[in-house]
Every structure is written in structure tokens, then in C-alpha cells.
Amino acid sequence: MKRRKLLVVYILFFFIVITAMYFLHNFISKKETILPRDFVEIKEEGILRIITEYSPSGYSFSGDTIQGFQYELSRAISKISGLEIETHLEMSLSESFIALDHNICDIIARNIPVTSEMRESYLFTEPVVINKQVLIQRTKDANSGINPVRNQLNLGGKTIYVPQNSPAILRLQHLAHEIGDSIYIIEDDKYSSEQLAIMVAKGDIEYAVSDQQDAIVFKKNWPELDIETDISFTQLQAWVLRKNSPVLLDSLNNWLRQIRENGIYDEIYRRYYANSY
């Protein structure tokens, strides 16, 4: 009886192992079918997938019209390339990178600072905008008569909110080292820069950091905000691709150059940034 029971156990174990290997093989095979995804695969499918955030600079609605700086740039690229643009919306920058890494999208279409650290893991397009990071705080009138912070030295001991994995984190860490004091950085895994700016305007939090060009748009909607204190120097900001998409990068840079040469880029830029402050 013991031998029979032992034989049954071995047989069950054998089938479990075989079943597990079967599903593992299928899983690996499915992953391999979507890797790599460069320009050849994209052109064959005819679809270029981008991921951006729901915001005035990314993708938003005005009545029944879709608008957004990144959205309009992608539409201009669609006309030149002949590719259909499939847009994914994600407020979290961290989740956007996960989507890029897992081939859910081909491009992160957001204004991301070009840094040597980021270049080690990702490809950057030619600069899409020249930008800098600014402190989001309340104006004196909206903050019980308290003057806004103007000197970066006065940020010592302050708590500043940023989206999770925001490029601003590295700059704030460097700034803390420069001023020789602690800056407490809270990475929010739920909210974008715009949502954090709204929380500042409402008095829920004291400080956040945002790109200046986005901050200009935020202030138009929330005049309680003060955006005049710089956190960084001027930065080149671009779109991000996977390391295994070098041909797509070359194509994308070529399309962006064409958009600049034919004046479409300037038209889009002026609508969202140039005359907004």
C-alpha cells in the first residue's frame, strides 16, 4: 500500500512539473513574440503607441475637442510618418516607464529632462522643449501674508511633494547637498504634477515642483500659485524610448526635424506655452 501511495504521489508530482513547464514555455514564448519592438515591427503593424499624462501639456479635452502639446506633436508625426497613433494615458511617471519597459507603449511623450543617469537605461529624442523646474507654492495673499520662498537656502527643512520617480528628485537631492541642509522629498504614487499643484493651491500641501512651462498653465487656472522660484537651471527635455529601439529613434528625430522645418512645431508650441504667461 505504501508503495502504491508513493507511486501515486510521484505520478502527480510528474504531471504538476510537466504542466508548470508547459505554462512557463507559453509565457516565455509570448514575451519573445513581442520583443524586440523597433521601427520594423511598428511599421509592419502600422501603429505607433505613445503614453502621456492627462494634462494641458499632455492630453486633455476642451469641450468635445482633444488637445494637448504632446498629443498635437504626435498627430503631426502621424501625418508625416503615415503611422496611426495609439495614445495611452497614465498620470504616474513611474507606471509610464513600466509600460515602456513592457512594450505596452513605444514612446513616453512627456517633457523629461535629459540626464546622464537616464541615458544609461533609455534613449532620448532630440530636445522637444527647453525647460526648467520651479517651486510651486502659494502667493503671499493666498498664504495668510507669508512671503513665498525666494532663496533656495531657505528650502532647508522643507517638505516638497513630487510625483513618484519624478526627474525633479535628483535635482532636489543635489540641491540639498548644495545648501548643506535636508530637503524632505515626498514621492506621491497617485498624483501628477498638476494634481499636486492643485493641492498646493488649496492649502493641502505647502510645496511641489513642476516644469516651468507646465507651471505657467497651472497658474492660469489657479492664480493662488506662485511659480517664480527656480529649482534648476535650464534643461533640455525630450521624449523617451527603450534602448532596443534605435531605428525608431532615428526615424522619430527625422520626423521632429521635419516638423520644426515646416513651422508646425512653432505653431503648436505657441498655442500651449509662448503666450500663456
ROTI-295288 format. One record per residue (C-alpha): residue number from 1; residue in one letter; chain; z, x, y. Coordinates in pm, 1 decimal. Each point is the difference from the previous one (the first is absolute). Example, Ala and Ser with C-alpha at 12.3 -4.5 7.8 and 13.67 -1.06 7.14 Angstrom:
// residues 2
{n = 1 | res = A | chain = A | zz = 780.0 | xx = 1230.0 | yy = -450.0}
{n = 2 | res = S | chain = A | zz = -66.0 | xx = 137.0 | yy = 344.0}
// end
This chain:
// residues 277
{n = 1 | res = M | chain = A | zz = 0.0 | xx = 0.0 | yy = 0.0}
{n = 2 | res = K | chain = A | zz = 86.4 | xx = 280.6 | yy = 239.2}
{n = 3 | res = R | chain = A | zz = -335.3 | xx = 167.3 | yy = -64.3}
{n = 4 | res = R | chain = A | zz = -185.5 | xx = -326.0 | yy = 67.3}
{n = 5 | res = K | chain = A | zz = 188.9 | xx = -54.2 | yy = 325.6}
{n = 6 | res = L | chain = A | zz = -68.1 | xx = 358.6 | yy = 102.2}
{n = 7 | res = L | chain = A | zz = -370.3 | xx = -44.6 | yy = -82.8}
{n = 8 | res = V | chain = A | zz = -14.0 | xx = -316.8 | yy = 210.5}
{n = 9 | res = V | chain = A | zz = 162.9 | xx = 183.3 | yy = 291.4}
{n = 10 | res = Y | chain = A | zz = -253.6 | xx = 284.0 | yy = -27.1}
{n = 11 | res = I | chain = A | zz = -291.2 | xx = -244.3 | yy = -13.8}
{n = 12 | res = L | chain = A | zz = 126.9 | xx = -187.5 | yy = 308.2}
{n = 13 | res = F | chain = A | zz = 55.1 | xx = 326.8 | yy = 184.8}
{n = 14 | res = F | chain = A | zz = -353.9 | xx = 110.4 | yy = -91.7}
{n = 15 | res = F | chain = A | zz = -153.1 | xx = -319.4 | yy = 139.8}
{n = 16 | res = I | chain = A | zz = 208.6 | xx = 26.6 | yy = 316.7}
{n = 17 | res = V | chain = A | zz = -121.1 | xx = 357.2 | yy = 56.9}
{n = 18 | res = I | chain = A | zz = -364.1 | xx = -95.5 | yy = -66.9}
{n = 19 | res = T | chain = A | zz = 27.1 | xx = -299.8 | yy = 237.3}
{n = 20 | res = A | chain = A | zz = 159.3 | xx = 211.2 | yy = 272.2}
{n = 21 | res = M | chain = A | zz = -272.3 | xx = 265.3 | yy = -32.8}
{n = 22 | res = Y | chain = A | zz = -266.5 | xx = -270.9 | yy = 22.4}
{n = 23 | res = F | chain = A | zz = 134.9 | xx = -144.7 | yy = 323.8}
{n = 24 | res = L | chain = A | zz = 58.3 | xx = 348.2 | yy = 144.8}
{n = 25 | res = H | chain = A | zz = -359.8 | xx = 93.9 | yy = -80.1}
{n = 26 | res = N | chain = A | zz = -128.4 | xx = -315.7 | yy = 169.0}
{n = 27 | res = F | chain = A | zz = 218.4 | xx = 65.7 | yy = 305.3}
{n = 28 | res = I | chain = A | zz = -122.3 | xx = 358.0 | yy = 33.6}
{n = 29 | res = S | chain = A | zz = -359.7 | xx = -107.8 | yy = -55.1}
{n = 30 | res = K | chain = A | zz = 26.0 | xx = -259.1 | yy = 277.9}
{n = 31 | res = K | chain = A | zz = 142.7 | xx = 259.0 | yy = 237.1}
{n = 32 | res = E | chain = A | zz = -277.7 | xx = 241.0 | yy = -87.3}
{n = 33 | res = T | chain = A | zz = -267.7 | xx = -260.3 | yy = 70.5}
{n = 34 | res = I | chain = A | zz = 107.2 | xx = -21.2 | yy = 364.0}
{n = 35 | res = L | chain = A | zz = 41.1 | xx = 374.2 | yy = 55.3}
{n = 36 | res = P | chain = A | zz = -145.7 | xx = 163.6 | yy = 194.2}
{n = 37 | res = R | chain = A | zz = -126.1 | xx = -236.1 | yy = 268.1}
{n = 38 | res = D | chain = A | zz = -213.5 | xx = 187.2 | yy = 249.4}
{n = 39 | res = F | chain = A | zz = -312.5 | xx = -97.6 | yy = 193.4}
{n = 40 | res = V | chain = A | zz = -219.9 | xx = -28.7 | yy = -310.7}
{n = 41 | res = E | chain = A | zz = 229.0 | xx = -261.3 | yy = -158.0}
{n = 42 | res = I | chain = A | zz = 44.5 | xx = -180.5 | yy = 332.0}
{n = 43 | res = K | chain = A | zz = -374.2 | xx = -13.1 | yy = 68.5}
{n = 44 | res = E | chain = A | zz = -67.2 | xx = -125.0 | yy = -352.5}
{n = 45 | res = E | chain = A | zz = 245.8 | xx = -285.8 | yy = 48.2}
{n = 46 | res = G | chain = A | zz = -110.3 | xx = -55.8 | yy = 359.4}
{n = 47 | res = I | chain = A | zz = 357.0 | xx = -49.9 | yy = 121.6}
{n = 48 | res = L | chain = A | zz = 212.9 | xx = 228.5 | yy = 216.6}
{n = 49 | res = R | chain = A | zz = 367.8 | xx = -92.7 | yy = -17.5}
{n = 50 | res = I | chain = A | zz = 223.2 | xx = 69.6 | yy = 297.6}
{n = 51 | res = I | chain = A | zz = 366.7 | xx = -70.1 | yy = 53.0}
{n = 52 | res = T | chain = A | zz = 151.3 | xx = -57.5 | yy = 341.8}
{n = 53 | res = E | chain = A | zz = 292.2 | xx = -183.4 | yy = 155.2}
{n = 54 | res = Y | chain = A | zz = 16.6 | xx = -345.6 | yy = 152.8}
{n = 55 | res = S | chain = A | zz = 29.4 | xx = 91.6 | yy = 368.0}
{n = 56 | res = P | chain = A | zz = -211.2 | xx = 2.4 | yy = 317.8}
{n = 57 | res = S | chain = A | zz = -117.3 | xx = 352.6 | yy = -80.8}
{n = 58 | res = G | chain = A | zz = -64.6 | xx = -72.9 | yy = -365.8}
{n = 59 | res = Y | chain = A | zz = -101.8 | xx = -354.3 | yy = -91.1}
{n = 60 | res = S | chain = A | zz = 105.9 | xx = -323.8 | yy = 165.7}
{n = 61 | res = F | chain = A | zz = -117.0 | xx = -345.3 | yy = 103.7}
{n = 62 | res = S | chain = A | zz = -75.4 | xx = -135.2 | yy = 345.2}
{n = 63 | res = G | chain = A | zz = -56.9 | xx = -369.4 | yy = -56.2}
{n = 64 | res = D | chain = A | zz = -252.4 | xx = -8.0 | yy = -284.7}
{n = 65 | res = T | chain = A | zz = -136.2 | xx = 348.7 | yy = 80.8}
{n = 66 | res = I | chain = A | zz = 95.4 | xx = 310.3 | yy = -195.8}
{n = 67 | res = Q | chain = A | zz = 62.3 | xx = 301.5 | yy = 220.4}
{n = 68 | res = G | chain = A | zz = 166.8 | xx = 341.2 | yy = -5.0}
{n = 69 | res = F | chain = A | zz = -99.3 | xx = 355.7 | yy = 88.1}
{n = 70 | res = Q | chain = A | zz = -11.0 | xx = 119.4 | yy = -361.8}
{n = 71 | res = Y | chain = A | zz = -170.8 | xx = -319.2 | yy = -116.0}
{n = 72 | res = E | chain = A | zz = -278.2 | xx = 28.5 | yy = 257.3}
{n = 73 | res = L | chain = A | zz = -56.2 | xx = 368.4 | yy = -79.4}
{n = 74 | res = S | chain = A | zz = -32.1 | xx = -88.7 | yy = -367.9}
{n = 75 | res = R | chain = A | zz = -251.2 | xx = -275.8 | yy = 80.8}
{n = 76 | res = A | chain = A | zz = -207.1 | xx = 248.1 | yy = 201.3}
{n = 77 | res = I | chain = A | zz = 4.7 | xx = 236.5 | yy = -298.5}
{n = 78 | res = S | chain = A | zz = -107.7 | xx = -285.7 | yy = -225.6}
{n = 79 | res = K | chain = A | zz = -311.2 | xx = -60.3 | yy = 210.7}
{n = 80 | res = I | chain = A | zz = -98.4 | xx = 367.4 | yy = -8.8}
{n = 81 | res = S | chain = A | zz = 80.6 | xx = 64.7 | yy = -366.4}
{n = 82 | res = G | chain = A | zz = -114.3 | xx = -330.6 | yy = -147.1}
{n = 83 | res = L | chain = A | zz = 328.3 | xx = -24.7 | yy = -190.8}
{n = 84 | res = E | chain = A | zz = 208.1 | xx = -313.9 | yy = -12.5}
{n = 85 | res = I | chain = A | zz = 349.5 | xx = 54.8 | yy = 142.2}
{n = 86 | res = E | chain = A | zz = 289.5 | xx = -138.0 | yy = -200.4}
{n = 87 | res = T | chain = A | zz = 315.9 | xx = -1.9 | yy = 214.6}
{n = 88 | res = H | chain = A | zz = 350.4 | xx = 13.6 | yy = -144.8}
{n = 89 | res = L | chain = A | zz = 301.4 | xx = -62.7 | yy = 223.8}
{n = 90 | res = E | chain = A | zz = 325.6 | xx = 188.7 | yy = -45.6}
{n = 91 | res = M | chain = A | zz = 275.4 | xx = 35.8 | yy = 258.6}
{n = 92 | res = S | chain = A | zz = 174.0 | xx = 285.5 | yy = -182.5}
{n = 93 | res = L | chain = A | zz = -158.9 | xx = 341.4 | yy = 50.4}
{n = 94 | res = S | chain = A | zz = 171.6 | xx = 119.4 | yy = -317.0}
{n = 95 | res = E | chain = A | zz = -157.8 | xx = -281.5 | yy = -202.6}
{n = 96 | res = S | chain = A | zz = -336.2 | xx = 79.5 | yy = 159.1}
{n = 97 | res = F | chain = A | zz = 14.0 | xx = 352.5 | yy = -140.3}
{n = 98 | res = I | chain = A | zz = 92.1 | xx = -138.6 | yy = -341.5}
{n = 99 | res = A | chain = A | zz = -303.4 | xx = -229.4 | yy = 16.9}
{n = 100 | res = L | chain = A | zz = -218.8 | xx = 297.0 | yy = 92.1}
{n = 101 | res = D | chain = A | zz = 138.8 | xx = 214.7 | yy = -281.7}
{n = 102 | res = H | chain = A | zz = -64.9 | xx = -277.6 | yy = -253.9}
{n = 103 | res = N | chain = A | zz = -357.7 | xx = -72.8 | yy = 112.6}
{n = 104 | res = I | chain = A | zz = 84.4 | xx = -344.5 | yy = 135.3}
{n = 105 | res = C | chain = A | zz = -159.6 | xx = 117.6 | yy = 323.2}
{n = 106 | res = D | chain = A | zz = -227.2 | xx = 289.5 | yy = 98.9}
{n = 107 | res = I | chain = A | zz = 120.3 | xx = 58.1 | yy = 357.0}
{n = 108 | res = I | chain = A | zz = 320.1 | xx = -51.4 | yy = 195.0}
{n = 109 | res = A | chain = A | zz = -143.3 | xx = -124.2 | yy = 329.8}
{n = 110 | res = R | chain = A | zz = 292.6 | xx = 69.6 | yy = 230.2}
{n = 111 | res = N | chain = A | zz = 62.1 | xx = 253.1 | yy = 275.3}
{n = 112 | res = I | chain = A | zz = 180.6 | xx = 266.4 | yy = -204.1}
{n = 113 | res = P | chain = A | zz = 85.7 | xx = 339.2 | yy = 157.4}
{n = 114 | res = V | chain = A | zz = -189.4 | xx = 289.7 | yy = -153.6}
{n = 115 | res = T | chain = A | zz = 260.8 | xx = 249.9 | yy = -123.3}
{n = 116 | res = S | chain = A | zz = -15.6 | xx = 307.5 | yy = -223.9}
{n = 117 | res = E | chain = A | zz = 258.6 | xx = -161.3 | yy = -230.4}
{n = 118 | res = M | chain = A | zz = -215.7 | xx = -308.3 | yy = -49.9}
{n = 119 | res = R | chain = A | zz = -314.9 | xx = 207.3 | yy = -48.6}
{n = 120 | res = E | chain = A | zz = 152.9 | xx = 149.8 | yy = -313.6}
{n = 121 | res = S | chain = A | zz = -19.1 | xx = -337.8 | yy = -174.7}
{n = 122 | res = Y | chain = A | zz = -269.4 | xx = -200.7 | yy = 180.1}
{n = 123 | res = L | chain = A | zz = -330.9 | xx = 24.1 | yy = 184.6}
{n = 124 | res = F | chain = A | zz = -31.6 | xx = -98.3 | yy = 366.2}
{n = 125 | res = T | chain = A | zz = -308.0 | xx = -124.5 | yy = 179.7}
{n = 126 | res = E | chain = A | zz = -101.8 | xx = 142.2 | yy = 333.1}
{n = 127 | res = P | chain = A | zz = 246.5 | xx = -126.7 | yy = 265.2}
{n = 128 | res = V | chain = A | zz = -23.4 | xx = -371.2 | yy = 64.6}
{n = 129 | res = V | chain = A | zz = 228.5 | xx = 8.9 | yy = 305.7}
{n = 130 | res = I | chain = A | zz = 200.4 | xx = 248.8 | yy = 205.4}
{n = 131 | res = N | chain = A | zz = 352.0 | xx = -132.6 | yy = 21.3}
{n = 132 | res = K | chain = A | zz = 368.0 | xx = 88.4 | yy = 24.8}
{n = 133 | res = Q | chain = A | zz = 330.3 | xx = -149.7 | yy = -109.2}
{n = 134 | res = V | chain = A | zz = 231.2 | xx = -169.4 | yy = 246.3}
{n = 135 | res = L | chain = A | zz = 351.9 | xx = -138.2 | yy = -3.5}
{n = 136 | res = I | chain = A | zz = 24.0 | xx = -377.9 | yy = -6.7}
{n = 137 | res = Q | chain = A | zz = 305.8 | xx = -121.4 | yy = 192.1}
{n = 138 | res = R | chain = A | zz = 92.4 | xx = -274.6 | yy = 243.6}
{n = 139 | res = T | chain = A | zz = -50.3 | xx = 13.3 | yy = 375.1}
{n = 140 | res = K | chain = A | zz = 301.3 | xx = 25.8 | yy = 229.3}
{n = 141 | res = D | chain = A | zz = -27.2 | xx = -367.7 | yy = 98.2}
{n = 142 | res = A | chain = A | zz = -18.5 | xx = -107.7 | yy = -364.3}
{n = 143 | res = N | chain = A | zz = 289.6 | xx = 220.9 | yy = -107.8}
{n = 144 | res = S | chain = A | zz = 294.4 | xx = -102.8 | yy = 219.6}
{n = 145 | res = G | chain = A | zz = -85.1 | xx = 253.9 | yy = 269.0}
{n = 146 | res = I | chain = A | zz = 5.0 | xx = 299.2 | yy = -237.0}
{n = 147 | res = N | chain = A | zz = -264.6 | xx = 256.2 | yy = 90.8}
{n = 148 | res = P | chain = A | zz = -256.1 | xx = 86.2 | yy = -268.4}
{n = 149 | res = V | chain = A | zz = 20.2 | xx = 342.2 | yy = -163.8}
{n = 150 | res = R | chain = A | zz = -231.0 | xx = 238.0 | yy = 183.5}
{n = 151 | res = N | chain = A | zz = 116.4 | xx = 342.6 | yy = -119.7}
{n = 152 | res = Q | chain = A | zz = -50.4 | xx = 76.4 | yy = -368.5}
{n = 153 | res = L | chain = A | zz = 329.7 | xx = 191.4 | yy = 5.1}
{n = 154 | res = N | chain = A | zz = 174.7 | xx = -334.0 | yy = 40.5}
{n = 155 | res = L | chain = A | zz = -128.2 | xx = -119.7 | yy = -337.5}
{n = 156 | res = G | chain = A | zz = 273.7 | xx = 199.9 | yy = -173.1}
{n = 157 | res = G | chain = A | zz = 220.5 | xx = -234.4 | yy = -202.9}
{n = 158 | res = K | chain = A | zz = -241.9 | xx = -292.7 | yy = 42.9}
{n = 159 | res = T | chain = A | zz = -131.0 | xx = -215.3 | yy = -286.4}
{n = 160 | res = I | chain = A | zz = -376.3 | xx = -51.2 | yy = -4.8}
{n = 161 | res = Y | chain = A | zz = -188.8 | xx = -238.9 | yy = -227.4}
{n = 162 | res = V | chain = A | zz = -341.7 | xx = 79.1 | yy = -146.0}
{n = 163 | res = P | chain = A | zz = -210.1 | xx = -150.9 | yy = -279.5}
{n = 164 | res = Q | chain = A | zz = 58.8 | xx = 157.9 | yy = -339.2}
{n = 165 | res = N | chain = A | zz = -188.5 | xx = 330.3 | yy = -40.6}
{n = 166 | res = S | chain = A | zz = -116.7 | xx = -16.9 | yy = 361.0}
{n = 167 | res = P | chain = A | zz = -165.9 | xx = 318.0 | yy = 134.9}
{n = 168 | res = A | chain = A | zz = 255.1 | xx = -20.4 | yy = 282.7}
{n = 169 | res = I | chain = A | zz = 278.4 | xx = 105.4 | yy = -238.6}
{n = 170 | res = L | chain = A | zz = -108.3 | xx = 362.8 | yy = -10.1}
{n = 171 | res = R | chain = A | zz = -28.1 | xx = 11.5 | yy = 378.8}
{n = 172 | res = L | chain = A | zz = 348.8 | xx = -147.7 | yy = 42.6}
{n = 173 | res = Q | chain = A | zz = 141.2 | xx = 254.0 | yy = -245.4}
{n = 174 | res = H | chain = A | zz = -159.3 | xx = 282.1 | yy = 196.2}
{n = 175 | res = L | chain = A | zz = 126.2 | xx = -151.2 | yy = 324.0}
{n = 176 | res = A | chain = A | zz = 355.5 | xx = -11.6 | yy = -134.2}
{n = 177 | res = H | chain = A | zz = -28.6 | xx = 370.7 | yy = -82.6}
{n = 178 | res = E | chain = A | zz = -139.7 | xx = 74.9 | yy = 346.8}
{n = 179 | res = I | chain = A | zz = 283.5 | xx = -172.6 | yy = 184.7}
{n = 180 | res = G | chain = A | zz = 264.9 | xx = 132.3 | yy = -239.5}
{n = 181 | res = D | chain = A | zz = 146.6 | xx = -340.9 | yy = -73.3}
{n = 182 | res = S | chain = A | zz = -28.1 | xx = -276.0 | yy = -259.8}
{n = 183 | res = I | chain = A | zz = -247.9 | xx = -284.4 | yy = 31.4}
{n = 184 | res = Y | chain = A | zz = 70.0 | xx = -271.9 | yy = -255.0}
{n = 185 | res = I | chain = A | zz = -326.2 | xx = -126.0 | yy = -144.8}
{n = 186 | res = I | chain = A | zz = -8.7 | xx = -338.7 | yy = -172.3}
{n = 187 | res = E | chain = A | zz = -309.0 | xx = -52.3 | yy = -214.9}
{n = 188 | res = D | chain = A | zz = -71.6 | xx = -370.7 | yy = -24.0}
{n = 189 | res = D | chain = A | zz = -184.6 | xx = -98.6 | yy = -317.0}
{n = 190 | res = K | chain = A | zz = -88.9 | xx = -350.1 | yy = 120.5}
{n = 191 | res = Y | chain = A | zz = -116.6 | xx = 17.2 | yy = 360.0}
{n = 192 | res = S | chain = A | zz = -291.3 | xx = 160.1 | yy = 182.7}
{n = 193 | res = S | chain = A | zz = 17.8 | xx = 172.4 | yy = 338.7}
{n = 194 | res = E | chain = A | zz = -89.4 | xx = -326.0 | yy = 172.6}
{n = 195 | res = Q | chain = A | zz = 276.7 | xx = -194.2 | yy = -174.8}
{n = 196 | res = L | chain = A | zz = 253.2 | xx = 272.4 | yy = 81.8}
{n = 197 | res = A | chain = A | zz = -113.8 | xx = -10.3 | yy = 363.2}
{n = 198 | res = I | chain = A | zz = 64.8 | xx = -374.9 | yy = 5.5}
{n = 199 | res = M | chain = A | zz = 348.4 | xx = 63.5 | yy = -138.9}
{n = 200 | res = V | chain = A | zz = 60.4 | xx = 244.8 | yy = 285.8}
{n = 201 | res = A | chain = A | zz = -122.1 | xx = -255.5 | yy = 254.1}
{n = 202 | res = K | chain = A | zz = 240.1 | xx = -260.0 | yy = -142.8}
{n = 203 | res = G | chain = A | zz = 292.2 | xx = 243.0 | yy = 1.8}
{n = 204 | res = D | chain = A | zz = 38.9 | xx = 10.4 | yy = -379.5}
{n = 205 | res = I | chain = A | zz = -42.8 | xx = 378.3 | yy = 0.0}
{n = 206 | res = E | chain = A | zz = 7.5 | xx = 254.5 | yy = 283.3}
{n = 207 | res = Y | chain = A | zz = -283.7 | xx = 241.1 | yy = -73.0}
{n = 208 | res = A | chain = A | zz = -323.1 | xx = 31.4 | yy = -196.7}
{n = 209 | res = V | chain = A | zz = -303.1 | xx = 229.9 | yy = 12.6}
{n = 210 | res = S | chain = A | zz = -365.2 | xx = -98.5 | yy = 21.1}
{n = 211 | res = D | chain = A | zz = -339.8 | xx = 141.3 | yy = 87.7}
{n = 212 | res = Q | chain = A | zz = -52.7 | xx = -26.1 | yy = 374.0}
{n = 213 | res = Q | chain = A | zz = -318.1 | xx = -204.4 | yy = -30.1}
{n = 214 | res = D | chain = A | zz = 169.3 | xx = -254.2 | yy = -224.9}
{n = 215 | res = A | chain = A | zz = 303.2 | xx = 0.0 | yy = 229.3}
{n = 216 | res = I | chain = A | zz = -222.9 | xx = -90.9 | yy = 294.7}
{n = 217 | res = V | chain = A | zz = -109.6 | xx = -312.1 | yy = -185.3}
{n = 218 | res = F | chain = A | zz = 360.1 | xx = -80.1 | yy = -99.5}
{n = 219 | res = K | chain = A | zz = 112.0 | xx = 17.9 | yy = 364.2}
{n = 220 | res = K | chain = A | zz = -267.4 | xx = -245.9 | yy = 107.8}
{n = 221 | res = N | chain = A | zz = 156.0 | xx = -254.5 | yy = -236.3}
{n = 222 | res = W | chain = A | zz = 362.4 | xx = 108.5 | yy = 54.5}
{n = 223 | res = P | chain = A | zz = 54.0 | xx = 112.8 | yy = 362.6}
{n = 224 | res = E | chain = A | zz = 366.5 | xx = 72.3 | yy = -81.8}
{n = 225 | res = L | chain = A | zz = -115.9 | xx = 319.9 | yy = -168.9}
{n = 226 | res = D | chain = A | zz = 2.9 | xx = 342.5 | yy = 159.8}
{n = 227 | res = I | chain = A | zz = -255.5 | xx = 242.2 | yy = -149.4}
{n = 228 | res = E | chain = A | zz = 0.0 | xx = 283.7 | yy = 255.0}
{n = 229 | res = T | chain = A | zz = 197.7 | xx = 264.3 | yy = -191.3}
{n = 230 | res = D | chain = A | zz = -211.7 | xx = 232.4 | yy = -211.9}
{n = 231 | res = I | chain = A | zz = 118.6 | xx = 112.4 | yy = -340.9}
{n = 232 | res = S | chain = A | zz = -294.6 | xx = 224.4 | yy = -88.8}
{n = 233 | res = F | chain = A | zz = -282.1 | xx = 191.9 | yy = 159.8}
{n = 234 | res = T | chain = A | zz = -354.6 | xx = -135.4 | yy = -15.2}
{n = 235 | res = Q | chain = A | zz = -117.7 | xx = -31.7 | yy = -360.3}
{n = 236 | res = L | chain = A | zz = -328.6 | xx = -41.5 | yy = -181.2}
{n = 237 | res = Q | chain = A | zz = 17.9 | xx = -310.1 | yy = -218.5}
{n = 238 | res = A | chain = A | zz = -240.9 | xx = -102.2 | yy = -273.3}
{n = 239 | res = W | chain = A | zz = -62.5 | xx = -204.4 | yy = -313.4}
{n = 240 | res = V | chain = A | zz = 121.9 | xx = 127.1 | yy = -338.0}
{n = 241 | res = L | chain = A | zz = -182.5 | xx = 34.9 | yy = -333.5}
{n = 242 | res = R | chain = A | zz = 88.4 | xx = 132.5 | yy = -344.4}
{n = 243 | res = K | chain = A | zz = -59.6 | xx = 366.6 | yy = -77.5}
{n = 244 | res = N | chain = A | zz = -253.4 | xx = -99.9 | yy = -266.0}
{n = 245 | res = S | chain = A | zz = -229.4 | xx = -173.2 | yy = 254.4}
{n = 246 | res = P | chain = A | zz = -171.7 | xx = 291.9 | yy = 179.3}
{n = 247 | res = V | chain = A | zz = -346.3 | xx = -159.8 | yy = -4.8}
{n = 248 | res = L | chain = A | zz = 139.0 | xx = -321.2 | yy = 147.4}
{n = 249 | res = L | chain = A | zz = 167.6 | xx = 210.6 | yy = 269.7}
{n = 250 | res = D | chain = A | zz = -331.3 | xx = 163.0 | yy = 94.9}
{n = 251 | res = S | chain = A | zz = -172.7 | xx = -339.1 | yy = 10.8}
{n = 252 | res = L | chain = A | zz = 279.7 | xx = -158.7 | yy = 202.4}
{n = 253 | res = N | chain = A | zz = 0.0 | xx = 282.1 | yy = 255.0}
{n = 254 | res = N | chain = A | zz = -375.7 | xx = -38.1 | yy = 35.2}
{n = 255 | res = W | chain = A | zz = 33.4 | xx = -375.3 | yy = 61.1}
{n = 256 | res = L | chain = A | zz = 278.7 | xx = 53.6 | yy = 253.6}
{n = 257 | res = R | chain = A | zz = -217.4 | xx = 252.6 | yy = 186.9}
{n = 258 | res = Q | chain = A | zz = -285.5 | xx = -251.8 | yy = 11.3}
{n = 259 | res = I | chain = A | zz = 233.9 | xx = -265.8 | yy = 139.3}
{n = 260 | res = R | chain = A | zz = 110.7 | xx = 238.5 | yy = 272.8}
{n = 261 | res = E | chain = A | zz = -357.0 | xx = 104.1 | yy = 84.5}
{n = 262 | res = N | chain = A | zz = -130.5 | xx = -355.1 | yy = 31.7}
{n = 263 | res = G | chain = A | zz = 288.5 | xx = -108.9 | yy = 224.7}
{n = 264 | res = I | chain = A | zz = 154.4 | xx = -253.3 | yy = -239.7}
{n = 265 | res = Y | chain = A | zz = 321.6 | xx = 198.8 | yy = -34.6}
{n = 266 | res = D | chain = A | zz = 58.3 | xx = 4.1 | yy = 377.6}
{n = 267 | res = E | chain = A | zz = -54.7 | xx = -376.1 | yy = 19.8}
{n = 268 | res = I | chain = A | zz = 256.4 | xx = -63.6 | yy = -272.7}
{n = 269 | res = Y | chain = A | zz = 248.7 | xx = 250.4 | yy = 144.1}
{n = 270 | res = R | chain = A | zz = -13.5 | xx = -151.8 | yy = 348.9}
{n = 271 | res = R | chain = A | zz = 67.4 | xx = -347.6 | yy = -137.1}
{n = 272 | res = Y | chain = A | zz = 325.6 | xx = 107.3 | yy = -162.1}
{n = 273 | res = Y | chain = A | zz = 135.3 | xx = 297.8 | yy = 190.3}
{n = 274 | res = A | chain = A | zz = -167.6 | xx = 124.6 | yy = 316.3}
{n = 275 | res = N | chain = A | zz = 73.0 | xx = -294.7 | yy = 229.0}
{n = 276 | res = S | chain = A | zz = 318.5 | xx = -126.7 | yy = -160.2}
{n = 277 | res = Y | chain = A | zz = 257.2 | xx = 169.4 | yy = 223.0}
// end
